């Protein structure tokens, strides 16, 4: 039942986002967390961190409904 709710919300979110397509210039900022589970395997040194903050900044221009150009910069952090 929980999976059905998540799927329904995901589908409705995609449908709601469709009219928000850019015309001309557009930009985006994405924030999140990264997690590398293999970095801190058993026996790793104390203080091992397998996650970090992530950011992506993007901008572009839509020439026609089917053609656009985009540049982006992403920093997904580092695990140590």
SEZAFI-380566 format. One record per residue (C-alpha): residue number from 1; x, y, z. Coordinates in steps of 0.2 Angstrom, whole numbers. Layout:
{site NUM; {X; Y; Z}};
...
REM end
This chain:
{site 1; {0; 0; 0}};
{site 2; {14; 12; 4}};
{site 3; {23; 9; -13}};
{site 4; {6; 13; -22}};
{site 5; {5; 30; -13}};
{site 6; {23; 34; -17}};
{site 7; {20; 29; -35}};
{site 8; {5; 40; -36}};
{site 9; {13; 55; -28}};
{site 10; {28; 53; -41}};
{site 11; {16; 52; -56}};
{site 12; {6; 67; -50}};
{site 13; {22; 77; -47}};
{site 14; {28; 74; -65}};
{site 15; {11; 79; -72}};
{site 16; {11; 95; -62}};
{site 17; {29; 99; -67}};
{site 18; {26; 98; -86}};
{site 19; {18; 115; -88}};
{site 20; {33; 123; -80}};
{site 21; {44; 121; -95}};
{site 22; {56; 135; -98}};
{site 23; {55; 148; -112}};
{site 24; {71; 157; -115}};
{site 25; {84; 157; -101}};
{site 26; {82; 146; -86}};
{site 27; {92; 141; -70}};
{site 28; {92; 128; -57}};
{site 29; {100; 124; -40}};
{site 30; {100; 106; -33}};
{site 31; {105; 102; -15}};
{site 32; {107; 85; -8}};
{site 33; {117; 72; 1}};
{site 34; {129; 59; -6}};
{site 35; {132; 42; 2}};
{site 36; {146; 30; -3}};
{site 37; {143; 14; 8}};
{site 38; {159; 5; 2}};
{site 39; {170; 19; 8}};
{site 40; {169; 15; 27}};
{site 41; {170; -4; 26}};
{site 42; {173; -15; 41}};
{site 43; {190; -12; 49}};
{site 44; {191; 6; 42}};
{site 45; {199; 19; 53}};
{site 46; {189; 28; 66}};
{site 47; {181; 44; 60}};
{site 48; {178; 38; 43}};
{site 49; {164; 48; 34}};
{site 50; {155; 40; 19}};
{site 51; {143; 55; 15}};
{site 52; {144; 73; 10}};
{site 53; {134; 88; 5}};
{site 54; {130; 90; -14}};
{site 55; {126; 105; -24}};
{site 56; {123; 107; -43}};
{site 57; {120; 124; -51}};
{site 58; {114; 125; -69}};
{site 59; {108; 137; -82}};
{site 60; {103; 137; -100}};
{site 61; {93; 144; -114}};
{site 62; {79; 135; -124}};
{site 63; {80; 140; -142}};
{site 64; {64; 130; -148}};
{site 65; {53; 117; -139}};
{site 66; {65; 103; -144}};
{site 67; {82; 112; -143}};
{site 68; {91; 119; -129}};
{site 69; {109; 122; -122}};
{site 70; {114; 120; -104}};
{site 71; {129; 122; -93}};
{site 72; {131; 116; -76}};
{site 73; {143; 114; -61}};
{site 74; {141; 100; -48}};
{site 75; {151; 96; -32}};
{site 76; {146; 80; -25}};
{site 77; {158; 81; -10}};
{site 78; {171; 68; -5}};
{site 79; {171; 53; 6}};
{site 80; {186; 51; 18}};
REM end
